[in-house]
Amino acid sequence: MLTGPSQALLSSLSVDPDAECKYGLYFRDGRRKVDYILVYHHKRSSGSRTLVRRVQHSDTTSGARSIKQDHPLPGKGAPLDTGSAEPPMDYHEDDKRFRREEYEGNLLEAGLELERDEDTKIHGVGFVKIHAPWNVLCREAEFLKLKMPTKKMYHINETRGLLKKINSVLQKITDPIQPKVAEHRPQTMKRLSYPFSREKQHLFDLSDKDSFFDSKTRSTIVYEILKRTTCTKAKYSMGQGEGRKKDSALLSKRRKCGKYGITSLLANGVYAAAYPLHDGDYEGENVEFNDRKLLYEEWACYGVFYKYQPIDLVRKYFGEKIGLYFAWLGVYTQMLIPASIVGIIVFLYGCATVDENIPSMEMCDQRQNITMCPLCDKTCSYWKMSSACATARASHLFDNPATVFFSVFMALWAATFMEHWKRKQMRLNYRWDLTGFEEEEDHPRAEYEARVLEKSLKKEAKNKEKRRHIPEESTNKWKQRVKTAMAGVKLTDKVKLTWRDRFPAYLTNLVSIIFMIAVTFAIVLGVIIYRISMAAALAMNSSPSVRSNIRVTVTATAVIINLVVIILLDEVYGCIARWLTKIEVPKTEKSFEERLIFKAFLLKFVNSYTPIFYVAFFKGRFVGRPGDYVYIFRSFRMEECAPGGCLMELCIQLSIIMLGKQLIQNNLFEIGIPKMKKLIRYLKLKRQSPPDHEECVKRKQRYEVDYNLEPFAGLTPEYMEMIIQFGFVTLFVASFPLAPLFALLNNIIEIRLDAKKFVTELRRPVAVRAKDIGIWYNILRGIGKLAVIINAFVISFTSDFIPRLVYLYMYSKNGTMHGFVNHTLSSFNVSDFQNGTAPNDPLDLGYEVQICRYKDYREPPWSENKYDISKDFWAVLAARLAFVIVFQNLVMFMSDFVDWVIPDIPKDISQQIHKEKVLMVELFMREEQDKQQLLETWMEKERQKDEPPCNHHNPKACPDSLSSPAPSHTYHGGVL
């Protein structure tokens, strides 16, 4: 049996040191929190894997800050023996190590505290843990003008009367679908916020300094220091060799005026990654409660798809920029609910009235015995119009009077959505203390600095060459040397990239974008040729069922080909857009992002909508007529629309492309690709790391687990897929009223899919402050305006809505639609076919055909001007153009009216903002008064100390009231 001391010793040895630092969330002392992680690759032999490099040390802030770059960081341990068998590092690795040492030394001088860990389960990977102490956090919060909550609290104005009762009823109804998160509950009190100031720390509630700056704010502050801190003095540590000497000379020349922040160091491979840590695990037994776990349970699970999003908690964990994205996605999804309901009603109206639609009934009436002209040359024969009965009936589901109403509704819906989002955005700005926030100019990108450095070196070389050839006067030599020395101090600060430097990149952008658009058009043309040739091939098939379904077969297969091409080209165009943006070398990340978004959106817009534009506005417009058809490459006859119009085909095209993109690209790709990358990365690391029993037993640190996650690549792909979907919902909604419904179903899954990806699959991104969604809002407004124009043209030119109105009010004998189909068909004498274009089997229908019909407004063959365009065509065209003008201007006016009626800032929010300003003024006035009163009291005490005491030995020091009689008072007019 163990004695007391032995048992105590055993228990002390059994304590896991990693548990004290919460498995990587804290430094080895267990007190200082890890705010950021730098990752780097290092070379070491397998024999040195068991060398313990983690060293516990006392929490001495001043000692940590005094460590310079020539001393090892805490946790690194003693340097390896130079006489070991480990092969020496090449000079590039040596240079990276020197840069890291200098950079980390500069971070220490900036006030940060660092701790190194190379004894990890990931072979060849080292981690630098960064902690920002309190004084650094206060200093940087003041520099960044971060608004922090003060001690002052005030009541939020609540609604009164009927509105208050309505709100209370709504809260009770929606309570089951509210997330169980403290941040999501309605607040009646709010703390007054003010930009942090070290001089006014007494205004803020500093009772708990550890939680005053949350993890998101701490990582933001550290990231700002990492971007600002530069590395400029590191030199090669190299052996002999002519090539190395040249490289050394080049590097030292570049270092003369080069700067290396964290973005440059990451781009150059000095560090492999840099990221803040997640708060902890999100699932498993004995997991401590944290915000990540709460987000996973209340937001990132598919089981809570019916609940509201905890947007405030998302913002608290990921920052304002990501919070705004999910808030926008939530508002967009909510607004799709009424659009989906109206779309379903329009579709059901079409279903209910299909049997009462006279034009489709006439087309299905076999007694009419209308013989149509062949759809292709030679192989196609004459056909009965009644064979297209199913297509005609299906067209009525989407081509009915309710479609026009739905187009107007969706245009107003888009305007209302934009206004609703602006108001929601202002509410979030108020809640998140972003009122008055202005984005400051970001740090230059690493690529921009490198390009400026290259330009400055060329400029310096040219100046040296000029000075070498031009003899200098002896009197000016000293002056010239001073100028040269001053010019070399900050050469890169004076050099900027002009449009001349970027002209080759701009030219490459223009040529590449035009070429990509041409490729898209060429692919659409290829699909058109496929459709024409496939229709001709199927027409020769001996099976009657195959020949009767030619149009459906060709349309479906062509759309699937289009879908596959669109998905592939989307990925290609995304890479090309990024490459084109990189060669432009934008100065800041914001500029880079905006240029990338514009190029990617332009290419993906053209790629996604070109096939749909073709069917909507070009198919069947330039086919010619029987006997005088238009041919592509003199071989392929242009394809025609069905007798019921191209709207049904447009609906099929739109639905398959939209649903296919959402199902394959947005969902399968988003789920499959990250998991595949994670698996490949895991297998790669497992192959690189030799098996070690001790390593397998040890639990991974938090920073090791996060290193295996996918890096955050920005919000551009997330926004892009939603913007393209918004285009499908608004641009061609006249042809597909169910588009909002499918978008709604997709978005319900998309929100949880994106949430799960952010919480479980991605490294924690650096929190970025933002007060709006940026350039995406302008793109949405542009699509909304374009949607009005496109829907006007779809209704007037693609559908039969206008021809039906013209016939009803100008040509109908009894005020009904009877005879409309016959009115839209022209006659053709089969003897007028060109040689070699007549059907090979003219008796396919069982009788000889003399006159066949085709859809167009032309004079009959027995007219003097046979086959010329008739007056009916011009009447219908005039009505179509008039409708476009009236519809466009009316809907634009109504949209602008909605924009004008709904204020951008809610009234209660503007009142609260004004109230905050008043309270802030009162707070500072009271503070000034207290200071003044305190100063007066102190001065009075000082004056009394300096005055001699009053007694009978010193009567002069006594007040006048004690040593002299009271003065007489004189009253004038009753006033003292």
Buried (B, 14 or more C-beta within 10 A) or exposed (E): EEEEEEEEEEEEEEEEEBEBBBBBBBBBBBEBBBBBBBBBBEEBEEEBBEEEBBBBEEBEBEEBBEBEBEEBBBBBBEEEEEEEEBEEBEBEBBBBBBBBBBBBBBBBBBBBBBBBBBBBBBBBBBBBBBBBBEEBBBBBBBEBEBBBBBEBEBEBEEEEEEEEEEEEEEEEEEEEEBBEBEBBEEEEEBBBBBBBBEEBEEBBEEEEEEEBBBBBBBBBBBBBBBBBBBBBEBBBEBEEEEEBEEBBEEBEBBBBBBBBBBBBBBBBEBBBBBBBBBBBBBEEEEEEEBBBBBBBBBBBBEEBEEBBBBBBBBBBBBBBBBBBBBBBBBBBBBBBEEBBEBBBBBBEBBEEBBEEBBBBBBBBBEEBEBBBBBBBBBBBBBBBBBBBBBBBBBBBBBBBBBBBBBBBBBBBBBBBBBBBBBBBBBBBBBBBBBBEBEEEEBBBBBBBBBBBBEBBBEBBEEEEEEEEEEEEEEEEEEEEEEEEEEBEEEBBEEBEBEEEBBEEBEEBBEEBBEEBBEBBEEBBEEBBBBBBBBBBEBBEEEEEEEBBBBBBBBBBBBBEBBBEBBBEBBEEBBEBBBEBBBBBBBBBBBBBBBBBBBBBBBBBBBBBBBBBBBBBBEBBEEBEBBBEBEEEEEEBBBBBBBBBBBBBBBBBBBBBBBBBBBBBBBBEBBBEEBEEBBEEBEEEBEEEBEEBEEBEEBEBBBBBBBBEBBEBEBBBBBBBBBBBBBBBBBBBBBBBBBBBBBBBBBBBBBBBBBBBBBBBBBBBBBBBBBBBBBBBBEBBBEBBBBBBBBBBBBBBBBBBBBBBBBBEEEEBEEEEBBBBBEBBBBBBBBEBBEEEBBBEEBEBBEEEBEBBBBBBBBBEBEEEEBBEBBEBBEBBBEBBBEBBEEBBEBBBEBBEEBBEEBEEBBEBBBEBBEBBEEBBEEBEEEEEEEEEEEEEEEEEEEEEEEEEEBEEEEEEEBEEEEEEEEEEEEEEEEEE
